[in-house]
Amino acid sequence: MSTSAHGLRDEPIVLGPLLRMVTTSTASVWVQTARGGVVTVRAGERRWSAPTFRVLEFHYALVVCDGLEPGTSVEYEVLLDDERVWPQPDSDLPPPRLSTLDPDRPLRLAFGSCRTSVPHDAAGNASNGVDALRAYALDALTKDRDEWPTMIAFLGDQVYADETSDAMREFIDQRRGLDEPPGEELKDYTEYAHLYRLAWSDPVNRWLLASVPSVMIFDDHDVRDDWNTSRDWHREMNELPWWHDRIVGALSSYWVYQHCGNLSPDDLAADQIWQLIAGHDPAAGECDVTEVVMSLAERVDKDPTVYRWSYTVDLAPNRLVMIDSRAARDLDPDNRRMLDADEMRWLQTQLTGDVENLFLGTSLPFLLLPGIHDLEALNEAMSQGAWGRAAAWLGERVRRAVDLEHWAAFQDSFHEVYDAVVEVATGRRGTPPRTITFLSGDVHNSFVASLPEDALGSGASRVLQAVCSPIRNPLPRFIRAGHTLAARRLAAPMHFIVKRTKKVTEPEHRWKILGPWFDNNLATVIVQPDGLELRWESGVIDDEQTQTPRLELVSRVMVTTEGDDEISENVGSPEAGLESSGR
């Protein structure tokens, strides 16, 4: 194979294969190919095929492998027009595996967010830390398949369109020059295609993503920092001459590279874009969906109700609901909501019991460190005019300047979801799950928040927030220390103000915190008979010559349905303040 000018191999499969949505009887395999054709997934004597579709000059396929047995795990290979093109003939990695869900196997759900794409060499590890995903993949190579995660949930910032690497800037410079707006940031679909290639081409990560199912949801840096913070932000960005191509490239590439693989066969059958792809006659040539996906992106930016990015993953006897907390916002300054009315109605239908454990994936943490939660709630009241127009003007600028835009900064939405979760936990929406856990990222630190064990009464679900951020993009040490200090010192004064003002509705129950810690991590939640085990693991370099990481435990938290939660092991960043903080 030849190598491109940007250090990437020229090969029939440009990117992938990625094992995406799986059920008990189906598994979807996504690939990007160098040319159009028919992509076949072959496992033993079984074959499943799909013609490629095209966006601009790029070719893709999503092959749905059906008729499988629950708990299937078999090696597979990929063919393009009946020529075997994966695994690569010179690869020393094991063949990828095609897997389906096994309802009898305890769920192991890995999750995390915020991963930059820089080389895995000494310079890259010095600037961005060790890639926790790569360390996780290398560790998986040494373990039995039963110890692999059932699925990985990537919770945002899978790519950084506004903080580009040297390799990405080199591509931009050669293509259009760095002096042309938006400079070092991405401009359009073609540049997103290259960014995804940089993000997912490392051989070991590629093997992991080909063998372990994954689901994804975006956050702001997949598009741009502070995406949809406010109506003013949205208006100002749309006035920039380069923004149209950026938002269209961001959302159309997101559908192709991330979202279509999130969809089950039933969801694909109902998807407006997939219907065109599936219904296309291959005899008429390759299906070109360029105009369709770009038109959708343009319309979604103007009206989020035209398409739903949220979705549900059936992990029976458990359920994972992945929530769009970016594109689905209602930015009306007089009625600002994290989820617009249509999206909230959908979410309410997903918030039900009758499952063993309910997981809610949202890129932005629902339960923040208490002092920061109160600060964001107070800032929202200020921005909405609770203390007059002058204070509202100041509050809005503070909101944007320091990123006060989590669920706490959308109080109506926060309380609507909080109340619904309490109803699920107390059995008013079916048999209560054992646990209800928000899985999040974004904040570049990791922690566990939980309602007190007896807060909702006997027999109620445990309600938790687990945060894993970043996978690879750590905060500088002085910011880590400042963040922890601010979070603790904010807790008492912010709560004092909230308790004494009528401008903010205080949650009925306050939550306790374990953490935070700041390492590059990938977390795993493991369902146990008496609760959940939560593990955060990071990559550590022992050999400076090879820069090959080993996986090291950062924190292990046991959350039980009865009794106190505990950190049984923790070797996290020393400046993180690892003991419990605030209630």
C-alpha positions in Angstrom: 0.0 0.0 0.0 1.2 3.5 -0.8 1.1 6.3 1.8 -0.5 9.7 1.2 1.2 13.0 1.7 -0.4 13.3 5.2 0.9 10.0 6.5 -2.3 7.9 5.8 -2.2 4.7 3.8 -4.0 4.6 0.5 -6.1 1.5 0.6 -9.4 0.2 -0.7 -11.0 0.7 2.8 -10.2 4.3 3.7 -11.8 4.1 7.2 -13.3 1.4 9.3 -14.6 -1.2 9.5 -16.6 0.0 12.5 -18.9 -2.3 14.3 -21.8 -0.1 15.2 -25.4 -0.8 16.4 -26.0 -4.4 17.4 -29.1 -6.2 18.7 -29.6 -9.8 19.7 -29.9 -10.8 16.1 -28.2 -8.1 14.0 -24.9 -6.2 13.7 -24.2 -3.2 11.5 -20.7 -2.7 9.9 -19.8 0.8 8.6 -17.0 1.5 6.1 -15.6 4.3 4.0 -14.2 3.0 0.7 -11.8 4.5 -1.9 -14.3 3.9 -4.7 -17.9 2.9 -5.3 -18.9 -0.7 -5.4 -20.6 -3.5 -3.3 -19.3 -4.0 0.2 -19.7 -7.5 1.7 -19.2 -8.7 5.2 -18.3 -12.3 5.3 -18.2 -14.5 8.5 -17.5 -18.1 7.7 -20.0 -19.2 5.0 -22.4 -16.3 5.7 -22.4 -13.1 3.6 -24.2 -9.8 3.8 -23.8 -7.1 1.2 -24.8 -3.5 0.5 -23.9 -1.1 -2.3 -21.9 2.0 -1.4 -23.5 5.5 -1.3 -21.7 8.7 -2.0 -21.3 12.2 -0.5 -19.3 14.5 -2.8 -16.3 12.3 -3.9 -16.4 10.1 -0.8 -17.9 6.5 -0.7 -19.5 4.7 2.2 -21.5 1.6 3.1 -23.5 0.4 6.1 -24.0 -3.3 6.0 -26.7 -4.8 8.2 -25.8 -8.4 9.1 -29.1 -10.1 10.1 -30.3 -13.5 11.1 -27.6 -13.9 13.8 -28.0 -15.7 17.1 -27.9 -13.9 20.5 -24.4 -13.8 21.9 -22.8 -14.4 18.5 -19.1 -13.6 18.3 -17.4 -14.6 15.1 -14.4 -13.4 13.0 -15.3 -11.5 9.9 -13.7 -10.0 6.9 -14.7 -7.2 4.4 -14.9 -7.5 0.7 -15.2 -4.8 -2.0 -16.7 -6.1 -5.2 -15.8 -9.7 -4.0 -12.1 -8.7 -3.4 -11.0 -9.2 0.2 -9.8 -5.8 1.5 -9.9 -6.3 5.3 -8.1 -7.3 7.4 -5.0 -5.9 5.8 -2.7 -8.7 4.7 0.3 -7.3 6.6 -1.6 -6.8 9.9 -0.4 -8.5 13.0 -3.7 -7.7 14.8 -6.4 -10.4 15.3 -9.3 -10.4 12.8 -12.2 -8.2 13.8 -15.2 -9.9 15.4 -18.9 -9.6 14.6 -20.9 -9.7 17.8 -24.5 -9.6 18.9 -26.0 -8.8 22.3 -26.3 -11.6 24.8 -29.1 -10.9 27.3 -27.6 -13.4 29.7 -24.2 -11.7 29.9 -23.9 -8.9 32.5 -23.7 -5.5 30.8 -20.3 -3.9 30.6 -20.9 -0.4 29.1 -17.8 1.7 28.4 -18.2 5.5 28.0 -16.3 8.7 27.7 -15.9 11.9 25.7 -13.5 14.5 24.5 -10.8 12.9 22.3 -8.3 14.9 20.3 -6.5 13.4 17.3 -2.8 13.9 17.6 0.0 11.3 17.1 0.7 8.6 19.7 4.3 9.6 20.0 6.3 11.3 22.7 5.3 14.8 21.5 1.6 13.9 21.2 1.6 12.2 24.6 3.3 15.2 26.2 0.9 17.8 24.7 -2.4 15.8 25.0 -1.7 13.0 27.3 -1.9 9.3 26.5 -5.0 8.2 24.5 -7.1 6.3 27.0 -9.0 4.6 24.1 -5.7 3.2 22.7 -4.6 2.0 26.1 -8.0 0.3 26.5 -7.7 -1.3 23.0 -4.2 -2.7 23.8 -5.5 -4.1 27.0 -8.4 -5.7 25.3 -6.0 -7.5 23.0 -4.7 -9.4 26.0 -8.0 -10.3 27.5 -10.7 -12.9 26.8 -13.7 -11.6 24.8 -16.0 -11.9 27.8 -14.0 -9.2 29.5 -14.5 -6.8 26.6 -17.2 -4.1 26.9 -20.6 -5.0 25.6 -20.6 -1.6 23.9 -18.8 1.7 23.9 -20.9 4.9 24.2 -19.0 8.0 22.9 -20.6 11.0 24.5 -19.4 13.9 22.4 -16.4 15.7 21.0 -15.4 12.6 19.0 -13.6 15.1 16.7 -12.4 18.7 17.3 -13.4 21.0 14.4 -12.1 24.1 16.1 -8.9 22.9 17.8 -7.0 21.3 15.0 -3.8 19.2 15.1 -0.6 19.8 13.1 -1.7 17.2 10.6 -5.1 18.7 10.1 -3.7 22.2 9.7 -1.2 20.8 7.1 -4.2 19.5 5.1 -6.1 22.8 5.4 -3.0 24.8 4.4 -2.4 22.6 1.3 -6.1 22.7 0.3 -7.0 26.4 0.8 -4.4 28.1 2.9 -4.6 29.0 6.6 -5.2 32.7 5.8 -8.6 32.0 4.4 -11.4 32.1 7.0 -12.0 30.2 9.2 -8.2 29.7 9.3 -7.1 26.7 11.2 -10.7 25.6 11.9 -12.6 23.3 9.6 -14.6 24.8 6.8 -16.7 22.1 5.1 -17.5 18.5 4.5 -14.2 17.6 2.8 -12.2 18.8 5.7 -14.5 16.9 8.1 -13.8 13.7 6.1 -10.1 14.2 6.6 -10.6 14.9 10.3 -12.5 11.7 10.9 -9.8 9.8 9.0 -7.1 11.3 11.4 -9.3 10.4 14.4 -10.0 6.8 13.6 -7.0 5.5 11.6 -4.7 4.3 14.4 -4.4 0.5 13.8 -5.0 -0.5 17.4 -8.0 1.8 17.8 -9.3 0.7 14.4 -9.2 -2.9 15.6 -11.1 -2.1 18.8 -13.8 -0.1 16.9 -14.1 -3.0 14.4 -14.6 -5.5 17.1 -16.6 -3.8 19.9 -20.0 -2.2 19.1 -20.2 1.6 19.5 -22.8 4.3 19.7 -22.2 8.0 19.6 -23.8 11.5 20.2 -22.2 14.9 19.4 -21.2 17.7 21.6 -20.1 21.3 20.8 -16.6 20.7 19.5 -17.9 18.2 16.9 -19.3 21.5 15.5 -17.7 24.5 17.4 -17.1 25.5 21.0 -20.3 26.6 22.7 -22.5 25.4 19.8 -26.1 26.7 20.5 -25.3 28.3 23.8 -27.9 31.1 23.1 -29.9 32.7 20.3 -27.3 35.5 20.1 -24.5 32.9 19.6 -26.6 31.2 16.8 -27.4 34.6 15.1 -23.8 35.8 15.3 -22.4 32.6 13.8 -24.8 32.6 11.0 -23.7 36.1 10.1 -20.2 34.9 9.4 -19.6 34.2 5.7 -17.9 30.8 6.2 -20.4 29.4 8.8 -22.9 28.0 6.4 -20.4 25.6 4.8 -19.2 24.7 8.3 -22.5 23.9 9.9 -23.6 22.0 6.8 -20.4 20.1 6.7 -20.6 19.3 10.4 -24.1 17.9 10.5 -24.0 16.1 7.2 -20.7 14.4 8.0 -22.1 13.6 11.5 -25.0 11.8 9.9 -22.6 9.8 7.7 -19.7 9.1 10.1 -21.6 8.8 13.4 -25.3 8.9 13.3 -26.4 6.3 10.7 -24.4 3.7 12.6 -26.4 4.5 15.7 -29.7 3.3 14.2 -31.2 -0.2 14.6 -32.7 -1.9 11.6 -36.1 -0.6 12.6 -34.8 2.9 13.0 -33.0 2.8 9.7 -36.2 1.7 8.0 -37.9 4.8 9.3 -35.0 7.2 8.6 -35.7 9.6 5.7 -32.1 9.5 4.3 -31.7 5.8 4.7 -35.0 5.1 2.8 -33.4 6.8 -0.2 -30.2 4.8 0.1 -32.1 1.5 0.6 -34.6 2.2 -2.1 -32.0 3.2 -4.7 -31.6 0.9 -7.8 -27.9 0.0 -8.1 -28.4 -0.4 -11.8 -28.8 3.4 -12.0 -25.3 3.9 -10.6 -24.1 4.8 -7.1 -26.6 6.5 -4.8 -25.5 10.1 -4.4 -27.0 11.6 -1.2 -24.9 14.7 -1.2 -27.8 17.1 -1.7 -30.0 15.2 0.7 -27.7 15.1 3.7 -26.6 18.7 3.2 -30.1 20.0 2.8 -31.0 18.2 6.0 -28.1 19.8 7.8 -29.1 23.2 6.6 -32.7 22.7 7.7 -31.8 21.3 11.1 -29.7 24.3 11.9 -32.8 26.5 11.3 -35.4 24.2 12.8 -34.2 21.3 15.0 -37.7 19.7 14.9 -37.2 18.5 11.3 -34.9 15.6 12.5 -34.2 13.7 15.7 -30.7 12.9 16.6 -31.6 11.2 19.9 -32.2 7.5 20.0 -32.7 4.5 22.3 -30.5 1.4 22.5 -32.2 -1.8 23.7 -29.7 -3.6 26.0 -32.4 -5.9 27.5 -32.8 -6.2 30.4 -31.3 -2.7 30.4 -31.9 0.4 28.3 -29.7 3.2 27.1 -31.3 6.5 26.0 -28.9 8.8 24.1 -30.1 12.4 24.3 -29.2 15.2 21.9 -28.5 18.2 24.3 -27.1 20.4 21.5 -29.1 20.6 18.3 -32.5 20.1 19.9 -32.4 23.3 22.1 -35.0 25.9 22.1 -33.0 29.2 22.1 -35.9 31.6 22.6 -34.5 33.9 25.2 -37.9 34.2 26.9 -38.3 30.4 27.1 -34.9 28.9 26.8 -34.8 25.1 27.0 -32.2 22.4 26.7 -34.8 20.3 24.7 -37.5 21.8 22.6 -41.1 20.7 23.2 -41.0 18.0 20.5 -37.8 16.5 21.8 -39.0 16.6 25.4 -42.2 14.8 24.5 -40.0 12.1 22.9 -37.7 11.8 25.9 -40.7 11.5 28.3 -41.8 8.5 26.4 -38.4 6.9 26.9 -38.3 7.6 30.7 -40.1 4.5 31.9 -39.4 1.7 34.2 -39.8 -2.1 33.6 -36.0 -2.4 32.9 -33.3 -3.6 35.2 -31.1 -0.5 34.8 -31.8 2.7 32.9 -28.9 4.6 31.4 -29.3 8.1 30.1 -26.5 9.3 27.8 -26.2 13.1 27.6 -23.0 14.8 26.6 -23.5 17.5 29.2 -23.7 16.4 32.8 -27.2 16.5 34.3 -26.0 16.6 38.0 -23.0 18.9 38.2 -20.7 19.6 41.1 -23.2 21.4 43.5 -21.5 24.8 43.6 -21.4 24.9 39.8 -25.0 23.7 39.5 -26.2 26.6 41.7 -24.0 29.1 39.9 -25.5 28.1 36.5 -29.0 28.2 37.9 -28.5 31.7 39.4 -26.9 32.9 36.1 -29.9 31.7 34.1 -32.3 33.6 36.4 -30.1 36.6 36.0 -29.9 36.3 32.2 -33.7 35.9 32.1 -34.2 39.2 33.8 -34.9 38.1 37.4 -32.9 41.1 38.7 -33.6 43.6 35.9 -32.4 44.4 32.4 -28.9 45.6 33.2 -28.3 42.4 35.2 -29.7 40.3 32.4 -27.3 41.9 29.9 -24.4 41.1 32.2 -25.7 37.6 33.0 -25.9 36.7 29.3 -22.3 37.7 28.7 -21.0 35.8 31.7 -23.0 32.8 30.5 -21.1 32.8 27.2 -17.7 33.8 28.6 -17.4 30.9 31.1 -19.6 28.3 29.4 -22.5 28.3 31.8 -24.7 26.1 29.5 -25.2 22.7 31.1 -28.6 21.3 32.2 -28.5 23.5 35.3 -28.5 26.6 33.0 -31.8 25.5 31.5 -33.8 25.2 34.7 -37.2 24.4 33.2 -35.7 21.5 31.3 -33.7 20.4 34.3 -36.7 20.2 36.6 -38.9 18.5 33.9 -36.4 15.7 33.5 -35.5 15.6 37.2 -39.2 15.2 38.1 -39.7 12.5 35.4 -36.7 10.6 36.7 -38.0 10.7 40.2 -41.3 9.3 38.9 -39.5 6.4 37.2 -37.4 5.8 40.3 -40.5 5.7 42.6 -42.5 3.3 40.5 -45.0 5.8 38.9 -43.9 4.9 35.4 -43.7 1.1 35.7 -41.6 -1.1 37.9 -38.6 1.0 39.1 -35.2 0.1 37.7 -32.5 -0.9 40.2 -30.5 2.2 39.1 -31.0 5.2 36.9 -27.6 6.5 35.7 -26.8 9.6 33.7 -23.6 9.0 31.6 -21.9 12.2 30.5 -18.6 13.9 29.5 -17.8 17.5 28.4 -16.3 19.0 31.6 -12.8 17.6 31.4 -13.0 16.0 34.8 -14.6 12.8 36.1 -16.8 12.3 39.1 -19.9 10.4 40.5 -22.9 12.2 41.8 -25.7 10.4 43.6 -28.9 11.1 45.4 -28.7 9.9 49.0 -29.7 6.2 49.3 -32.8 7.0 51.3 -33.8 10.2 49.4 -36.7 8.7 47.4 -37.9 6.1 49.9 -37.8 2.4 50.3 -37.8 0.4 47.0 -36.9 3.4 44.8 -34.1 3.3 42.2 -30.7 4.6 42.9 -30.2 7.8 40.9 -26.7 8.6 39.7 -24.5 10.7 37.5 -21.3 9.3 36.1 -18.9 11.5 34.2 -15.9 10.5 32.1 -14.0 13.3 30.5 -11.6 13.5 28.7 -10.5 10.4 26.8 -7.6 12.5 25.4 -7.6 16.2 26.1 -6.5 17.0 29.7 -6.7 20.4 31.4 -3.4 22.1 32.3 -2.5 21.3 35.9 -3.0 24.8 37.2 -6.6 24.9 35.7 -7.3 21.5 37.4 -6.3 22.8 40.8 -8.3 26.0 40.2 -11.3 24.1 39.1 -11.4 21.9 42.2 -10.8 24.9 44.5 -13.5 26.9 42.8 -16.0 24.0 42.8 -15.5 23.5 46.6 -15.5 27.2 47.6 -18.5 27.9 45.4 -20.6 25.2 47.0 -21.5 26.9 50.3 -22.0 30.5 49.1 -24.0 29.5 46.0 -26.2 27.2 48.0 -26.7 30.0 50.6 -27.9 32.4 47.8 -30.2 29.7 46.2 -31.8 28.9 49.5 -32.6 32.6 50.2 -33.8 33.7 46.8 -37.1 33.0 45.2 -35.7 33.4 41.7 -34.4 29.8 41.6 -36.2 26.6 42.3 -34.0 24.3 44.4 -34.1 20.6 43.6 -36.0 18.6 46.2 -33.0 16.4 46.9 -29.3 17.5 46.9 -26.7 15.0 45.7 -23.4 13.9 47.0 -20.1 13.8 45.1 -17.3 11.4 44.7 -14.4 13.1 43.0 -13.4 14.9 40.8 -10.3 13.5 39.1 -8.7 14.8 35.9 -6.8 12.0 34.2 -7.4 11.0 30.5 -9.9 8.2 31.1 -12.2 5.7 29.5 -14.8 4.5 32.0 -16.8 1.3 32.2 -20.0 0.6 34.1 -20.5 -3.0 35.0 -23.8 -4.3 36.2 -23.5 -6.3 39.4 -26.1 -8.3 41.3 -26.1 -5.7 44.1 -25.6 -2.5 42.1 -23.0 -1.1 39.7 -19.3 -1.1 39.5 -17.8 2.0 37.9 -14.2 2.0 36.7 -12.1 4.8 35.2 -8.9 3.6 33.5 -6.1 5.6 32.0 -3.0 4.9 29.8 0.5 5.0 31.4 3.8 5.0 29.5 6.5 2.9 31.0 8.8 2.6 28.0 9.7 6.0 26.6 11.2 4.4 23.5 8.1 2.6 22.3 5.5 5.0 23.9 3.2 1.9 24.2 0.8 2.5 27.1 -0.5 0.1 29.6 -3.9 0.5 31.2 -4.0 1.6 34.8 -7.0 1.9 37.1 -7.6 5.5 38.1 -10.8 5.0 40.2 -13.1 2.3 41.1 -16.5 3.2 42.6 -19.0 0.7 43.9 -22.6 1.9 43.9 -24.9 -0.4 45.8 -28.7 -0.6 45.9 -28.4 -0.8 49.7 -25.7 0.9 51.7 -23.1 3.6 51.1 -21.3 4.1 47.9 -17.5 3.9 48.1 -14.3 4.6 46.3 -12.5 1.3 47.0 -9.5 2.2 44.9 -8.3 5.6 43.6 -4.9 6.7 42.2 -6.2 9.8 40.3 -4.5 13.1 39.8 -3.2 14.3 43.1 -4.5 17.9 42.6 -8.0 16.5 42.0 -9.2 16.4 45.6 -10.4 12.8 45.6 -12.4 12.7 48.8 -16.1 13.4 48.8 -16.9 17.1 48.3 -20.1 18.9 49.3 -23.7 17.9 49.6 
